[in-house]
Amino acid sequence: MVTEDLELVKKIFAIVESGIVHGYDSFCYRVEVGSGCMEAELSVESAGVEVNNAETDFDSFVLYDLAKQLKDNATRRGEEWSVFVMSYTRGGEVKTKFQY
């Protein structure tokens, strides 16, 4: 992952993290980027309960744009991933994974 990608990941994290309305202990944000479309899923865990329809307050179109930029950067380098996954547990580190 290059510096530009790291900045995009930081922006994605900031939007998702600050947009979870009722707090969380951990979350997993998964986005599949296709040609002209994006499918995203956010799983949030709080007090041991996992919720897949957590209330959020963020602009999905901004997240789409950032994910698309991340995908475009990878494509230019010859990396053909289709799914980007970000997970975070409070007090831990942000983990990213790409599925090819």
N, C-alpha and C positions, 0 to 999 in steps of 0.2 A: 504494500500500500504506500503510495507516494504522499508527499506533503499536502497536495491539493485534496486528495481523497480524505486524509485525516481531518482537514478542516470541514469537509462536507459531513463526515461522520459526527463530528462535534456539533454541528448545527442540527443534524437530525436528532441527536441525543437531547440537546437543549429543548427542542420543540416538544418531543414526546414526553420527556421528564416533567417539564413545567405544565404540560397540558393534561396530565392525569388529575382529575378534579378532586377525588376523595382520598388521595394519598395511596401509598403502596409500600410494600416491603421489597418486592422485586417485580420486574416486568420483562416481557419478551416481545419485541416488535419484529415482525416478519413481513417482508415485502417482496412480491414477485413482480419483476419488471418485464413486460413483454413489449412488442412493437405496438405503440399507440395505446397501451393500457397498463394498469397497475392494480394489483390486488394486495391489500394490506390486512394484517391481523395483529391485534394487540392483546396479549394476555397479561393480566395484572394479578399479583398475589398480595393479599393483605390479611394478617392474622391467620395464616394458614389456609385461607380460602382463595381459590383461583377463580377469576372472573374473566370471561372472554368478551363481555359487552360493557366494559367499564366506561363510565361517563368521561368524556374528554372535551377539552376546549382548545383545539388547535385546527389550523387550516390544512386539510388533507392535500389540497392542491400545492401548497408550499412544500410539503413532504414529498409529493410526487415529483416536483421539479428537482429537488435535491437528490432523490433516488435516481432519477433519470440522468442527472449530471454524473453521479457516481458510476452508473452503468456505462455511459458514453465514454468516460475516462478509461474504464477497464477494457472496453471494446477496442479503443485505439491502441491499447497495449497488447491486444490479442487474447485477452482474458474473457471468456464467454460464459460468465456466471448468469444465472437466471433468478436466483433468490439471494437476498441479503437478510441476515438475521442479526439483531442486536439484542443482547440481554444484559440486565444490570440488577444487582442486589445492593440495597442501601449499604454504604460503607465498603463496598467491594469495588472491583474495577469493571469497566464496560468491556464486554466481550462481543466480538463481531465474528461472523462466519459467512462464507459465501458457498452456495450450492451450485454446482456446475451441471 
